[in-house]
């Protein structure tokens, strides 16, 4: 799901000479939350209860490959989150700010997993992110 904030950013960069984001980051949320189009970087950490209980010092950088067919993904560099303690994770998001819990920047996408991921202490969660667009006829 791309919230209005993400759509505004894409349109601004593409059509209005807006400022591109040089690096995007993947974050996680542990709240029983379903993202909706009104979510923003300012509201997501509290609404979704951002998960910060992983070993990496910041949100994990999103490293994507070439754009082709209206899509790109991190298939060659899957984001990994290491959990030192047990935690249940409900979803993930892509944001422009690297700091865990940051309320600044832009949320480009937010997705609830089909089912919660129960992570044991010492486990690793690998997150595939594959932003794709669709041309409607």
The first five atom37 places (N, CA, C, CB, O) and aatype in JSON, in Angstrom:
{
  "aatype": [20, 20, 20, 20, 20, 20, 20, 20, 20, 20, 20, 20, 20, 20, 20, 20, 20, 20, 20, 20, 20, 20, 20, 20, 20, 20, 20, 20, 20, 20, 20, 20, 20, 20, 20, 20, 20, 20, 20, 20, 20, 20, 20, 20, 20, 20, 20, 20, 20, 20, 20, 20, 20, 20, 20, 20, 20, 20, 20, 20, 20, 20, 20, 20, 20, 20, 20, 20, 20, 20, 20, 20, 20, 20, 20, 20, 20, 20, 20, 20, 20, 20, 20, 20, 20, 20, 20, 20, 20, 20, 20, 20, 20, 20, 20, 20, 20, 20, 20, 20, 20, 20, 20, 20, 20, 20, 20, 20, 20, 20, 20, 20, 20, 20, 20, 20, 20, 20, 20, 20, 20, 20, 20, 20, 20, 20, 20, 20, 20, 20, 20, 20, 20, 20, 20, 20, 20],
  "atom_mask": [
    [1, 1, 1, 1, 1],
    [1, 1, 1, 1, 1],
    [1, 1, 1, 1, 1],
    [1, 1, 1, 1, 1],
    [1, 1, 1, 1, 1],
    [1, 1, 1, 1, 1],
    [1, 1, 1, 1, 1],
    [1, 1, 1, 1, 1],
    [1, 1, 1, 1, 1],
    [1, 1, 1, 1, 1],
    [1, 1, 1, 1, 1],
    [1, 1, 1, 1, 1],
    [1, 1, 1, 1, 1],
    [1, 1, 1, 1, 1],
    [1, 1, 1, 1, 1],
    [1, 1, 1, 1, 1],
    [1, 1, 1, 1, 1],
    [1, 1, 1, 1, 1],
    [1, 1, 1, 1, 1],
    [1, 1, 1, 1, 1],
    [1, 1, 1, 1, 1],
    [1, 1, 1, 1, 1],
    [1, 1, 1, 1, 1],
    [1, 1, 1, 1, 1],
    [1, 1, 1, 1, 1],
    [1, 1, 1, 1, 1],
    [1, 1, 1, 1, 1],
    [1, 1, 1, 1, 1],
    [1, 1, 1, 1, 1],
    [1, 1, 1, 1, 1],
    [1, 1, 1, 1, 1],
    [1, 1, 1, 1, 1],
    [1, 1, 1, 1, 1],
    [1, 1, 1, 1, 1],
    [1, 1, 1, 1, 1],
    [1, 1, 1, 1, 1],
    [1, 1, 1, 1, 1],
    [1, 1, 1, 1, 1],
    [1, 1, 1, 1, 1],
    [1, 1, 1, 1, 1],
    [1, 1, 1, 1, 1],
    [1, 1, 1, 1, 1],
    [1, 1, 1, 1, 1],
    [1, 1, 1, 1, 1],
    [1, 1, 1, 1, 1],
    [1, 1, 1, 1, 1],
    [1, 1, 1, 1, 1],
    [1, 1, 1, 1, 1],
    [1, 1, 1, 1, 1],
    [1, 1, 1, 1, 1],
    [1, 1, 1, 1, 1],
    [1, 1, 1, 1, 1],
    [1, 1, 1, 1, 1],
    [1, 1, 1, 1, 1],
    [1, 1, 1, 1, 1],
    [1, 1, 1, 1, 1],
    [1, 1, 1, 1, 1],
    [1, 1, 1, 1, 1],
    [1, 1, 1, 1, 1],
    [1, 1, 1, 1, 1],
    [1, 1, 1, 1, 1],
    [1, 1, 1, 1, 1],
    [1, 1, 1, 1, 1],
    [1, 1, 1, 1, 1],
    [1, 1, 1, 1, 1],
    [1, 1, 1, 1, 1],
    [1, 1, 1, 1, 1],
    [1, 1, 1, 1, 1],
    [1, 1, 1, 1, 1],
    [1, 1, 1, 1, 1],
    [1, 1, 1, 1, 1],
    [1, 1, 1, 1, 1],
    [1, 1, 1, 1, 1],
    [1, 1, 1, 1, 1],
    [1, 1, 1, 1, 1],
    [1, 1, 1, 1, 1],
    [1, 1, 1, 1, 1],
    [1, 1, 1, 1, 1],
    [1, 1, 1, 1, 1],
    [1, 1, 1, 1, 1],
    [1, 1, 1, 1, 1],
    [1, 1, 1, 1, 1],
    [1, 1, 1, 1, 1],
    [1, 1, 1, 1, 1],
    [1, 1, 1, 1, 1],
    [1, 1, 1, 1, 1],
    [1, 1, 1, 1, 1],
    [1, 1, 1, 1, 1],
    [1, 1, 1, 1, 1],
    [1, 1, 1, 1, 1],
    [1, 1, 1, 1, 1],
    [1, 1, 1, 1, 1],
    [1, 1, 1, 1, 1],
    [1, 1, 1, 1, 1],
    [1, 1, 1, 1, 1],
    [1, 1, 1, 1, 1],
    [1, 1, 1, 1, 1],
    [1, 1, 1, 1, 1],
    [1, 1, 1, 1, 1],
    [1, 1, 1, 1, 1],
    [1, 1, 1, 1, 1],
    [1, 1, 1, 1, 1],
    [1, 1, 1, 1, 1],
    [1, 1, 1, 1, 1],
    [1, 1, 1, 1, 1],
    [1, 1, 1, 1, 1],
    [1, 1, 1, 1, 1],
    [1, 1, 1, 1, 1],
    [1, 1, 1, 1, 1],
    [1, 1, 1, 1, 1],
    [1, 1, 1, 1, 1],
    [1, 1, 1, 1, 1],
    [1, 1, 1, 1, 1],
    [1, 1, 1, 1, 1],
    [1, 1, 1, 1, 1],
    [1, 1, 1, 1, 1],
    [1, 1, 1, 1, 1],
    [1, 1, 1, 1, 1],
    [1, 1, 1, 1, 1],
    [1, 1, 1, 1, 1],
    [1, 1, 1, 1, 1],
    [1, 1, 1, 1, 1],
    [1, 1, 1, 1, 1],
    [1, 1, 1, 1, 1],
    [1, 1, 1, 1, 1],
    [1, 1, 1, 1, 1],
    [1, 1, 1, 1, 1],
    [1, 1, 1, 1, 1],
    [1, 1, 1, 1, 1],
    [1, 1, 1, 1, 1],
    [1, 1, 1, 1, 1],
    [1, 1, 1, 1, 1],
    [1, 1, 1, 1, 1],
    [1, 1, 1, 1, 1],
    [1, 1, 1, 1, 1],
    [1, 1, 1, 1, 1],
    [1, 1, 1, 1, 1]
  ],
  "atom_positions": [
    [[0.85, -1.16, 0.0], [0.0, 0.0, 0.0], [0.9, 1.23, 0.0], [-0.97, -0.01, 1.22], [1.8, 1.36, 0.83]],
    [[0.65, 2.11, -0.93], [1.37, 3.38, -0.99], [0.45, 4.45, -0.43], [1.84, 3.72, -2.45], [-0.6, 4.73, -1.02]],
    [[0.81, 5.04, 0.7], [-0.05, 6.08, 1.28], [0.01, 7.37, 0.46], [0.36, 6.37, 2.74], [0.89, 7.54, -0.38]],
    [[-0.92, 8.27, 0.71], [-0.97, 9.55, 0.01], [0.37, 10.28, 0.11], [-2.1, 10.44, 0.58], [0.81, 10.89, -0.86]],
    [[1.03, 10.21, 1.27], [2.33, 10.85, 1.44], [3.34, 10.31, 0.42], [2.86, 10.62, 2.88], [4.11, 11.08, -0.16]],
    [[3.35, 9.0, 0.19], [4.25, 8.39, -0.78], [3.89, 8.77, -2.2], [4.23, 6.88, -0.64], [4.77, 9.06, -3.01]],
    [[2.59, 8.78, -2.51], [2.15, 9.18, -3.85], [2.53, 10.63, -4.12], [0.63, 9.0, -3.99], [3.02, 10.96, -5.21]],
    [[2.31, 11.51, -3.13], [2.68, 12.92, -3.3], [4.17, 13.06, -3.59], [2.31, 13.72, -2.04], [4.57, 13.86, -4.43]],
    [[4.99, 12.29, -2.89], [6.44, 12.35, -3.11], [6.78, 11.9, -4.53], [7.18, 11.48, -2.08], [7.54, 12.58, -5.23]],
    [[6.24, 10.78, -4.97], [6.54, 10.27, -6.31], [6.13, 11.27, -7.39], [5.85, 8.93, -6.54], [6.88, 11.5, -8.33]],
    [[4.95, 11.84, -7.26], [4.47, 12.8, -8.25], [5.31, 14.07, -8.21], [2.99, 13.14, -8.01], [5.63, 14.64, -9.26]],
    [[5.68, 14.51, -7.02], [6.51, 15.71, -6.89], [7.87, 15.53, -7.56], [6.71, 16.05, -5.41], [8.32, 16.41, -8.29]],
    [[8.51, 14.39, -7.32], [9.83, 14.13, -7.91], [9.72, 13.97, -9.43], [10.48, 12.87, -7.29], [10.55, 14.49, -10.17]],
    [[8.7, 13.27, -9.87], [8.57, 12.97, -11.29], [8.1, 14.16, -12.12], [7.61, 11.83, -11.47], [8.61, 14.39, -13.21]],
    [[7.13, 14.91, -11.62], [6.51, 15.96, -12.43], [6.79, 17.39, -12.0], [5.06, 15.75, -12.44], [6.58, 18.32, -12.77]],
    [[7.28, 17.59, -10.78], [7.43, 18.94, -10.26], [8.86, 19.27, -9.83], [6.5, 19.15, -9.11], [9.09, 20.24, -9.1]],
    [[9.83, 18.45, -10.26], [11.23, 18.68, -9.91], [11.45, 18.65, -8.39], [11.7, 20.01, -10.49], [12.29, 19.4, -7.87]],
    [[10.7, 17.8, -7.69], [10.87, 17.65, -6.25], [12.2, 16.99, -5.91], [9.72, 16.83, -5.66], [12.9, 16.5, -6.79]],
    [[12.54, 17.0, -4.63], [13.82, 16.46, -4.17], [13.74, 14.94, -4.0], [14.22, 17.13, -2.84], [12.93, 14.45, -3.22]],
    [[14.59, 14.19, -4.73], [14.6, 12.74, -4.57], [15.19, 12.34, -3.2], [15.42, 12.08, -5.7], [15.96, 13.09, -2.6]],
    [[14.81, 11.18, -2.73], [15.37, 10.62, -1.51], [16.54, 9.73, -1.92], [14.28, 9.81, -0.68], [16.35, 8.8, -2.71]],
    [[17.75, 10.0, -1.41], [18.92, 9.21, -1.85], [18.95, 7.78, -1.32], [20.17, 9.91, -1.43], [19.54, 6.9, -1.95]],
    [[18.33, 7.54, -0.18], [18.34, 6.19, 0.41], [17.03, 5.95, 1.14], [19.54, 6.01, 1.39], [16.59, 6.78, 1.93]],
    [[16.4, 4.81, 0.87], [15.19, 4.39, 1.57], [15.55, 3.31, 2.57], [14.1, 3.88, 0.57], [16.58, 2.65, 2.44]],
    [[14.69, 3.13, 3.58], [14.94, 2.16, 4.65], [13.69, 1.34, 4.92], [15.39, 2.88, 5.94], [12.57, 1.81, 4.73]],
    [[13.9, 0.12, 5.36], [12.8, -0.76, 5.74], [12.72, -0.79, 7.26], [12.99, -2.2, 5.15], [13.73, -0.99, 7.94]],
    [[11.53, -0.6, 7.76], [11.26, -0.7, 9.19], [10.17, -1.74, 9.42], [10.84, 0.67, 9.78], [9.54, -2.21, 8.48]],
    [[9.97, -2.09, 10.68], [8.98, -3.11, 11.05], [7.99, -2.52, 12.04], [9.67, -4.35, 11.65], [8.29, -1.57, 12.76]],
    [[6.8, -3.11, 12.09], [5.88, -2.72, 13.16], [5.34, -3.95, 13.87], [4.72, -1.89, 12.6], [5.17, -5.01, 13.29]],
    [[5.09, -3.75, 15.18], [4.65, -4.84, 16.04], [3.23, -4.66, 16.55], [5.58, -4.98, 17.21], [2.73, -5.5, 17.29]],
    [[2.59, -3.57, 16.17], [1.2, -3.36, 16.56], [0.26, -4.11, 15.64], [0.87, -1.87, 16.55], [0.57, -4.36, 14.48]],
    [[-0.91, -4.46, 16.17], [-1.94, -5.13, 15.39], [-2.64, -4.05, 14.57], [-2.96, -5.92, 16.32], [-3.76, -3.63, 14.88]],
    [[-1.97, -3.61, 13.52], [-2.34, -2.42, 12.75], [-2.43, -2.76, 11.27], [-1.34, -1.28, 12.98], [-1.61, -3.51, 10.75]],
    [[-3.42, -2.2, 10.6], [-3.55, -2.33, 9.15], [-3.34, -0.95, 8.54], [-4.95, -2.92, 8.74], [-4.14, -0.05, 8.77]],
    [[-2.26, -0.77, 7.77], [-1.97, 0.54, 7.18], [-3.12, 1.04, 6.29], [-0.69, 0.48, 6.37], [-3.79, 0.25, 5.62]],
    [[-3.32, 2.35, 6.31], [-4.32, 2.97, 5.43], [-3.69, 4.16, 4.72], [-5.58, 3.4, 6.24], [-2.61, 4.61, 5.11]],
    [[-4.34, 4.68, 3.69], [-3.74, 5.74, 2.87], [-3.37, 7.02, 3.62], [-4.66, 6.08, 1.78], [-2.57, 7.81, 3.11]],
    [[-3.92, 7.25, 4.79], [-3.63, 8.5, 5.51], [-2.37, 8.43, 6.37], [-4.8, 8.86, 6.38], [-1.96, 9.44, 6.93]],
    [[-1.75, 7.26, 6.48], [-0.57, 7.13, 7.35], [0.58, 7.98, 6.79], [-0.14, 5.64, 7.47], [0.76, 8.08, 5.58]],
    [[1.35, 8.57, 7.69], [2.51, 9.39, 7.33], [3.69, 8.99, 8.19], [2.19, 10.91, 7.5], [3.56, 8.2, 9.13]],
    [[4.85, 9.52, 7.86], [6.04, 9.25, 8.68], [5.84, 9.78, 10.1], [7.3, 9.89, 8.04], [6.37, 9.21, 11.05]],
    [[5.09, 10.84, 10.24], [4.85, 11.42, 11.57], [3.92, 10.55, 12.41], [4.26, 12.81, 11.44], [4.04, 10.53, 13.64]],
    [[3.0, 9.82, 11.76], [2.01, 9.05, 12.52], [2.29, 7.56, 12.61], [0.67, 9.24, 11.92], [1.84, 6.9, 13.54]],
    [[3.04, 7.02, 11.66], [3.24, 5.56, 11.6], [3.88, 4.97, 12.85], [4.09, 5.23, 10.42], [3.36, 3.96, 13.35]],
    [[4.97, 5.52, 13.4], [5.59, 4.86, 14.55], [4.64, 4.64, 15.73], [6.77, 5.68, 15.02], [4.72, 3.61, 16.4]],
    [[3.74, 5.58, 15.98], [2.8, 5.42, 17.09], [1.6, 4.57, 16.69], [2.33, 6.78, 17.58], [1.2, 3.67, 17.44]],
    [[1.02, 4.83, 15.52], [-0.16, 4.07, 15.09], [0.14, 2.58, 14.96], [-0.68, 4.61, 13.76], [-0.65, 1.74, 15.39]],
    [[1.29, 2.26, 14.37], [1.64, 0.87, 14.08], [2.48, 0.24, 15.18], [2.37, 0.78, 12.77], [2.74, -0.96, 15.14]],
    [[2.92, 1.01, 16.13], [3.87, 0.58, 17.16], [5.12, 0.03, 16.48], [3.23, -0.49, 18.11], [5.31, -1.18, 16.37]],
    [[5.97, 0.95, 16.02], [7.18, 0.53, 15.32], [8.01, -0.39, 16.2], [8.01, 1.75, 14.91], [8.24, -0.11, 17.38]],
    [[8.46, -1.48, 15.62], [9.33, -2.43, 16.31], [10.77, -1.9, 16.22], [9.21, -3.87, 15.69], [11.28, -1.63, 15.14]],
    [[11.4, -1.77, 17.36], [12.8, -1.33, 17.41], [13.68, -2.36, 18.12], [12.91, 0.03, 18.11], [14.85, -2.1, 18.39]],
    [[13.11, -3.53, 18.42], [13.81, -4.56, 19.2], [14.62, -5.5, 18.34], [12.81, -5.35, 20.01], [14.63, -6.71, 18.58]],
    [[15.3, -4.97, 17.33], [16.2, -5.78, 16.53], [17.61, -5.22, 16.68], [15.76, -5.82, 15.03], [17.79, -4.07, 17.05]],
    [[18.6, -6.04, 16.38], [20.01, -5.69, 16.67], [20.57, -4.6, 15.79], [20.86, -6.9, 16.52], [21.46, -3.87, 16.23]],
    [[20.1, -4.45, 14.57], [20.63, -3.43, 13.68], [20.4, -2.06, 14.31], [19.97, -3.52, 12.26], [19.37, -1.82, 14.93]],
    [[21.37, -1.15, 14.15], [21.31, 0.14, 14.84], [20.29, 1.1, 14.24], [22.66, 0.78, 14.83], [19.84, 2.02, 14.92]],
    [[19.93, 0.9, 12.97], [18.95, 1.75, 12.31], [17.97, 0.85, 11.55], [19.63, 2.77, 11.35], [18.13, -0.37, 11.51]],
    [[16.98, 1.48, 10.96], [16.16, 0.75, 9.99], [17.11, 0.23, 8.91], [15.01, 1.67, 9.38], [18.16, 0.83, 8.67]],
    [[16.76, -0.86, 8.28], [17.67, -1.52, 7.33], [17.56, -0.85, 5.95], [17.35, -3.04, 7.24], [16.45, -0.67, 5.44]],
    [[18.7, -0.48, 5.34], [18.65, 0.13, 4.02], [17.97, -0.78, 2.99], [20.05, 0.48, 3.55], [18.17, -2.0, 2.99]],
    [[17.18, -0.16, 2.12], [16.56, -0.86, 1.01], [17.5, -0.72, -0.18], [15.13, -0.29, 0.69], [17.73, 0.38, -0.68]],
    [[18.04, -1.85, -0.63], [18.97, -1.86, -1.76], [18.29, -2.61, -2.9], [20.35, -2.52, -1.37], [18.14, -3.84, -2.85]],
    [[17.89, -1.87, -3.93], [17.15, -2.48, -5.03], [18.02, -2.64, -6.27], [15.92, -1.66, -5.36], [19.06, -1.99, -6.41]],
    [[17.58, -3.49, -7.16], [18.25, -3.7, -8.43], [17.67, -2.79, -9.5], [18.14, -5.16, -8.87], [17.05, -1.77, -9.19]],
    [[17.88, -3.16, -10.74], [17.42, -2.37, -11.88], [15.89, -2.32, -11.92], [17.97, -2.95, -13.2], [15.21, -3.23, -11.45]],
    [[15.39, -1.24, -12.49], [13.95, -1.1, -12.71], [13.63, -1.71, -14.07], [13.5, 0.41, -12.64], [14.25, -1.37, -15.07]],
    [[12.65, -2.61, -14.08], [12.26, -3.27, -15.32], [10.8, -3.68, -15.22], [13.16, -4.5, -15.62], [10.37, -4.19, -14.19]],
    [[10.04, -3.47, -16.27], [8.65, -3.89, -16.27], [7.81, -3.18, -15.23], [8.56, -5.35, -16.05], [6.81, -3.73, -14.77]],
    [[8.19, -1.98, -14.85], [7.44, -1.22, -13.86], [7.71, -1.66, -12.43], [5.99, -1.33, -14.13], [6.9, -1.37, -11.55]],
    [[8.82, -2.34, -12.18], [9.1, -2.85, -10.83], [10.6, -2.88, -10.54], [8.51, -4.25, -10.67], [11.43, -2.83, -11.44]],
    [[10.9, -2.97, -9.27], [12.26, -3.21, -8.79], [12.12, -3.97, -7.48], [13.08, -1.85, -8.6], [11.03, -4.02, -6.91]],
    [[13.2, -4.56, -6.99], [13.12, -5.28, -5.71], [14.51, -5.39, -5.08], [12.5, -6.69, -5.91], [15.53, -5.08, -5.69]],
    [[14.5, -5.83, -3.85], [15.75, -6.09, -3.13], [16.11, -7.58, -3.17], [15.64, -5.6, -1.67], [16.76, -8.08, -2.25]],
    [[15.68, -8.29, -4.21], [15.91, -9.73, -4.31], [17.38, -10.12, -4.2], [15.36, -10.25, -5.63], [17.7, -11.2, -3.7]],
    [[18.27, -9.25, -4.65], [19.71, -9.55, -4.57], [20.34, -9.08, -3.26], [20.43, -8.92, -5.73], [21.52, -9.34, -3.02]],
    [[19.59, -8.39, -2.42], [20.1, -7.88, -1.14], [18.94, -7.78, -0.16], [20.8, -6.49, -1.33], [18.55, -6.69, 0.25]],
    [[18.39, -8.94, 0.22], [17.24, -9.01, 1.11], [17.57, -8.35, 2.46], [16.8, -10.49, 1.33], [18.63, -8.58, 3.03]],
    [[16.64, -7.52, 2.95], [16.83, -6.87, 4.25], [16.73, -7.9, 5.37], [15.78, -5.74, 4.45], [15.82, -8.73, 5.38]],
    [[17.67, -7.84, 6.31], [17.67, -8.79, 7.42], [17.61, -8.06, 8.76], [18.93, -9.68, 7.37], [18.31, -7.08, 8.98]],
    [[16.74, -8.57, 9.64], [16.57, -8.04, 10.98], [16.86, -9.16, 11.97], [15.12, -7.45, 11.19], [16.24, -10.22, 11.89]],
    [[17.78, -8.94, 12.89], [18.17, -9.95, 13.87], [17.53, -9.61, 15.21], [19.72, -10.04, 14.0], [17.67, -8.49, 15.7]],
    [[16.85, -10.57, 15.81], [16.12, -10.34, 17.05], [16.84, -10.95, 18.25], [14.7, -10.91, 16.96], [16.94, -12.18, 18.34]],
    [[17.35, -10.12, 19.17], [17.99, -10.65, 20.37], [16.98, -11.15, 21.4], [18.88, -9.58, 20.99], [17.32, -11.91, 22.31]],
    [[15.73, -10.72, 21.25], [14.64, -11.13, 22.16], [13.45, -11.58, 21.31], [14.23, -9.95, 23.12], [13.35, -11.23, 20.13]],
    [[12.56, -12.35, 21.89], [11.36, -12.78, 21.18], [10.46, -11.58, 20.89], [10.6, -13.85, 22.0], [10.32, -10.68, 21.72]],
    [[9.84, -11.59, 19.72], [8.99, -10.48, 19.32], [8.03, -10.96, 18.24], [9.85, -9.28, 18.81], [8.39, -11.82, 17.43]],
    [[6.82, -10.41, 18.22], [5.87, -10.69, 17.15], [5.8, -9.45, 16.26], [4.45, -11.06, 17.72], [5.62, -8.34, 16.74]],
    [[5.95, -9.67, 14.95], [5.97, -8.58, 13.98], [4.77, -8.72, 13.06], [7.31, -8.58, 13.16], [4.51, -9.8, 12.52]],
    [[4.04, -7.63, 12.87], [2.82, -7.65, 12.05], [3.02, -7.13, 10.64], [1.77, -6.84, 12.72], [2.23, -7.45, 9.75]],
    [[4.07, -6.31, 10.4], [4.24, -5.77, 9.07], [5.52, -4.99, 8.91], [3.08, -4.9, 8.72], [6.34, -4.92, 9.83]],
    [[5.68, -4.4, 7.72], [6.89, -3.65, 7.4], [6.5, -2.39, 6.63], [7.88, -4.52, 6.58], [5.39, -2.26, 6.12]],
    [[7.46, -1.47, 6.55], [7.23, -0.23, 5.8], [8.54, 0.24, 5.2], [6.63, 0.86, 6.72], [9.63, -0.16, 5.62]],
    [[8.43, 1.11, 4.21], [9.59, 1.75, 3.58], [9.49, 3.23, 3.9], [9.64, 1.5, 2.02], [8.47, 3.87, 3.64]],
    [[10.57, 3.77, 4.46], [10.59, 5.19, 4.87], [11.91, 5.82, 4.49], [10.34, 5.33, 6.38], [12.9, 5.13, 4.23]],
    [[11.92, 7.15, 4.46], [13.13, 7.88, 4.08], [14.08, 8.14, 5.24], [12.75, 9.19, 3.45], [15.26, 8.42, 5.02]],
    [[13.61, 8.06, 6.47], [14.45, 8.34, 7.64], [15.04, 7.04, 8.18], [13.63, 9.06, 8.74], [14.32, 6.05, 8.34]],
    [[16.35, 7.01, 8.48], [16.98, 5.78, 8.94], [16.77, 5.47, 10.43], [18.44, 5.86, 8.68], [16.83, 4.3, 10.81]],
    [[16.52, 6.45, 11.25], [16.44, 6.22, 12.7], [15.21, 5.41, 13.09], [16.44, 7.55, 13.45], [14.11, 5.67, 12.61]],
    [[15.41, 4.44, 13.94], [14.28, 3.68, 14.49], [13.37, 4.66, 15.23], [14.77, 2.53, 15.44], [13.83, 5.46, 16.04]],
    [[12.08, 4.59, 14.94], [11.11, 5.44, 15.61], [11.03, 6.86, 15.08], [11.42, 5.5, 17.04], [10.29, 7.68, 15.63]],
    [[11.76, 7.18, 14.02], [11.76, 8.54, 13.47], [10.35, 8.94, 13.01], [12.75, 8.65, 12.29], [9.62, 8.12, 12.45]],
    [[9.99, 10.19, 13.27], [8.69, 10.7, 12.84], [8.84, 11.78, 11.77], [7.93, 11.27, 14.04], [7.91, 12.54, 11.5]],
    [[10.01, 11.83, 11.16], [10.25, 12.78, 10.07], [10.4, 12.0, 8.77], [11.51, 13.65, 10.34], [10.53, 10.77, 8.78]],
    [[10.39, 12.72, 7.66], [10.6, 12.08, 6.37], [9.31, 11.67, 5.7], [11.48, 10.89, 6.53], [8.27, 12.3, 5.88]],
    [[9.39, 10.58, 4.92], [8.3, 10.13, 4.06], [8.11, 8.63, 4.23], [8.57, 10.48, 2.58], [9.08, 7.87, 4.28]],
    [[6.87, 8.2, 4.31], [6.56, 6.77, 4.23], [6.15, 6.49, 2.79], [5.42, 6.34, 5.25], [5.17, 7.04, 2.3]],
    [[6.92, 5.64, 2.12], [6.66, 5.3, 0.73], [5.69, 4.14, 0.6], [7.96, 4.97, 0.01], [4.91, 4.07, -0.35]],
    [[5.73, 3.22, 1.56], [4.88, 2.04, 1.52], [4.75, 1.46, 2.92], [5.44, 0.99, 0.54], [5.66, 1.58, 3.74]],
    [[3.62, 0.84, 3.2], [3.41, 0.15, 4.47], [2.53, -1.07, 4.18], [2.75, 1.1, 5.55], [1.5, -0.96, 3.52]],
    [[2.95, -2.22, 4.69], [2.26, -3.48, 4.39], [2.11, -4.32, 5.65], [3.01, -4.27, 3.31], [3.07, -4.51, 6.4]],
    [[0.92, -4.82, 5.87], [0.69, -5.78, 6.94], [0.94, -7.16, 6.36], [-0.78, -5.66, 7.54], [0.46, -7.47, 5.27]],
    [[1.68, -8.0, 7.08], [1.93, -9.36, 6.63], [0.62, -10.15, 6.63], [2.99, -10.05, 7.54], [-0.29, -9.83, 7.39]],
    [[0.5, -11.19, 5.79], [-0.71, -12.02, 5.79], [-0.99, -12.64, 7.16], [-0.58, -13.12, 4.74], [-2.15, -12.84, 7.53]],
    [[0.08, -12.94, 7.91], [-0.08, -13.42, 9.28], [1.12, -12.9, 10.08], [-0.17, -15.0, 9.33], [2.2, -12.69, 9.52]],
    [[0.95, -12.69, 11.38], [2.07, -12.18, 12.19], [3.26, -13.13, 12.16], [1.61, -11.96, 13.65], [3.09, -14.35, 12.09]],
    [[4.44, -12.57, 12.21], [5.68, -13.35, 12.25], [6.15, -13.39, 13.71], [6.8, -12.74, 11.31], [6.48, -12.36, 14.29]],
    [[6.16, -14.58, 14.29], [6.62, -14.75, 15.67], [8.1, -15.07, 15.62], [5.81, -15.88, 16.42], [8.51, -16.13, 15.15]],
    [[8.9, -14.13, 16.11], [10.35, -14.26, 16.05], [10.89, -14.68, 17.41], [11.0, -12.92, 15.59], [10.59, -14.05, 18.43]],
    [[11.68, -15.73, 17.44], [12.31, -16.17, 18.67], [13.61, -15.41, 18.89], [12.57, -17.67, 18.65], [14.16, -14.83, 17.96]],
    [[14.1, -15.42, 20.11], [15.39, -14.78, 20.41], [16.47, -15.42, 19.55], [15.74, -14.91, 21.92], [16.58, -16.64, 19.49]],
    [[17.27, -14.59, 18.89], [18.34, -15.07, 18.02], [17.91, -15.35, 16.59], [18.92, -16.31, 18.6], [18.74, -15.74, 15.76]],
    [[16.64, -15.16, 16.28], [16.17, -15.43, 14.92], [16.37, -14.22, 14.0], [14.68, -15.82, 14.95], [16.59, -13.1, 14.46]],
    [[16.29, -14.49, 12.71], [16.49, -13.45, 11.7], [15.24, -13.4, 10.81], [17.77, -13.72, 10.84], [14.78, -14.42, 10.31]],
    [[14.71, -12.2, 10.64], [13.59, -11.99, 9.73], [14.14, -11.37, 8.45], [12.48, -11.07, 10.38], [14.8, -10.33, 8.49]],
    [[13.87, -12.01, 7.33], [14.3, -11.5, 6.03], [13.09, -10.9, 5.33], [14.94, -12.63, 5.15], [12.06, -11.54, 5.18]],
    [[13.24, -9.64, 4.9], [12.12, -8.93, 4.3], [12.43, -8.62, 2.84], [11.81, -7.63, 5.07], [13.37, -7.9, 2.53]],
    [[11.61, -9.18, 1.95], [11.67, -8.89, 0.52], [10.8, -7.67, 0.28], [11.21, -10.12, -0.35], [9.64, -7.63, 0.69]],
    [[11.34, -6.67, -0.4], [10.56, -5.49, -0.77], [10.64, -5.33, -2.27], [11.08, -4.21, -0.04], [11.73, -5.25, -2.84]],
    [[9.5, -5.28, -2.9], [9.47, -5.2, -4.35], [8.47, -4.19, -4.86], [9.16, -6.54, -4.94], [7.41, -4.56, -5.35]],
    [[8.79, -2.89, -4.74], [7.87, -1.87, -5.24], [7.59, -2.09, -6.74], [8.45, -0.45, -5.01], [8.51, -2.28, -7.54]],
    [[6.3, -2.06, -7.09], [5.89, -2.26, -8.48], [4.72, -1.34, -8.78], [5.5, -3.75, -8.75], [3.89, -1.05, -7.91]],
    [[4.66, -0.9, -10.01], [3.54, -0.09, -10.47], [2.73, -0.86, -11.49], [4.04, 1.24, -11.06], [3.2, -1.84, -12.05]],
    [[1.52, -0.41, -11.71], [0.67, -1.05, -12.7], [0.06, 0.02, -13.6], [-0.45, -1.9, -12.02], [-0.38, 1.07, -13.13]],
    [[0.04, -0.26, -14.87], [-0.58, 0.63, -15.84], [-2.01, 0.17, -16.04], [0.21, 0.65, -17.2], [-2.25, -0.98, -16.4]],
    [[-2.95, 1.06, -15.79], [-4.36, 0.7, -15.92], [-4.86, 1.09, -17.29], [-5.2, 1.37, -14.83], [-4.5, 2.13, -17.83]],
    [[-5.7, 0.24, -17.86], [-6.25, 0.57, -19.18], [-7.72, 0.89, -19.09], [-6.03, -0.58, -20.15], [-8.35, 1.19, -20.11]]
  ]
}
